[in-house]
């Protein structure tokens, strides 16, 4: 199967049972609006933690009916986050979403050694983009978690992204390792790591997909660019997943494709016991909905 649009992801989520999602410090208009839209598609069953009075007031203002939705009152945002995480730890919810709480505080609750839901796997941010300039969805990692991933962390980043494609029903996704150039340069760690990952794939250490690199961006996105430079590859021009060398590259690429390229997006954090929806206030309502849909589809 080929994923051509984010609507494909939404349809996958709609074909499955509604996912139980806990919104931490839910007294946030943007988060509640996204929940309202997701409820309209029947893909979630929410639980809110946070300031009950504010949650009800905001919900009333935006047309979200909270009748029948469990609200756990906790006015302190960090404690509300810890409570949401405990719901995931107890198996009562299958997705987490951040509300009106700082990202660092929220992630600290998730990663707490005693009460969190870490798994020992590197947590990473995975973004799916639907670009009018590309023939299918494009996945970028990491856009928001790991500043400068080690080689071991890059292996985890690839495996996290691949787990998304497997659960979405995509066989043998093509992974491109991004660098500034398409040849190995001993002075550029990104190119060396790319060659190592490609070798792991050839030796069966990372199975059931095609990994190649290093690629400059034009090579991974354009078959013509590969042919012009004499690069023989099954990945270039048909990439599904882009592994970026560092957070600056991933975040810049994501924002460039969104703001200049007109891409729509869906992003989640993987590596914990459950998917985590971690949207930005600047994300559009549709992108927030699609992020929830992506998390809901992964079952």
C-alpha positions, 0 to 999 in steps of 0.5 A: 500500500502507498500512502498518498495523503493524510486523509489515508491516515485518517481513514485508517484511524476511522476503520479502527475502534476509537482510541482512549486519549488522555489530554494533560492540562486540558484547559487549552483552547487549541488542544480542546478544538483538536479533540472536538474535531477528532470526536466528530470523526469518531476516532477517539474517546478522551479523558481530560486532566486539569482545571475542570472549571476552565476546561468546561468554560473553554469547551462551551465557547468552542462547541465541545460537548463534554457531557460523558467525558471524564474530567479529573480535576487537578489545577497544577499543570505538572500534577495534571500531566503526571496523572495523565501519564499514570492513566497510560501506565495503568493501561486506561488510555492508549494515547497521550496529548499535551495541553497547557503545560510546558513541553519539558515538564510534560516529557519529564513526567513521561520519562520519570523512572518510577512513574513514567512510561519510558521503554528504554527505546530512544524517544523520537519525533516522527512527522508525516508530510503531504506535499503538493510537490511529491507523489506520496506522504513523506516522513521526516525524523527527528524534528523535535526531540534528539538534538544530535543523535548518536549512531545508536540513537539513529538506529532507534529513530529509523526503527521508530519511523518504520514501526509507523509504516508497518502499523499503517500497512506499508510494506518495505518502506524506503529509507533515505539517510540525509546528508549534505553530499551523496558520497562518504566523506570521512570528515562528515559523520552524517555520511559515515553513519548513512553508509553504516545504516545501509550496510546494516540493511544489506546484512539483514540487521534492519529487515523488511525495508530498503535503506540507502544513503548518504543522499543530498536532499535533491537525490532522495526526492528526485529520480532525475537528480540521481540519474544526472549524478550517476547514483544507482538506487532504489530509494532516490526519487521514491523515498518514504522516510528521511532520517535527518543528521540532527534536530536543526536539519529536521526541524528546518526541513519540516518548517520549510516544507510547511511554510514555503512548500504548502505541506500539511503535517501530522506528528507524534512522539514514539518510544514510550509505551503509548504514542504522544501527540505533541503539537505546536500552537502554530500548527493548523487545526487540520494538522492537529487533527491529523496528528491525533488521527496518526496516533489513533491509527497506530493499533 
